[in-house]
Amino acid sequence: MTTGSAYAKVNGLEMYYALHGADSGQRPLVLLHGGVLTIALSFGAVLPALAARRVVAPESQGHGHTADIERE
């Protein structure tokens, strides 16, 4: 269950990230998906269990909701 999502400006890139779970007062868990995957493909099955705490899951450049841009 996604509790929110947004785009962050990162070095000229509009990077998508999803928020899962409630703010428990603990440090959030940051999930980084593997190559050619997305948040859902990498973590979809385990996200409900992990969302007992706040989870932040960004999608890398050219993956899922984050577009690819021209740069070195």
Buried (B, 14 or more C-beta within 10 A) or exposed (E): EBEEBEBEEEEEBBBBBBBBBEEEEEEBBEBEBEEEBBBBEBBEEEBEEBBEBBBEBBBBBEBBBBEEEEEE
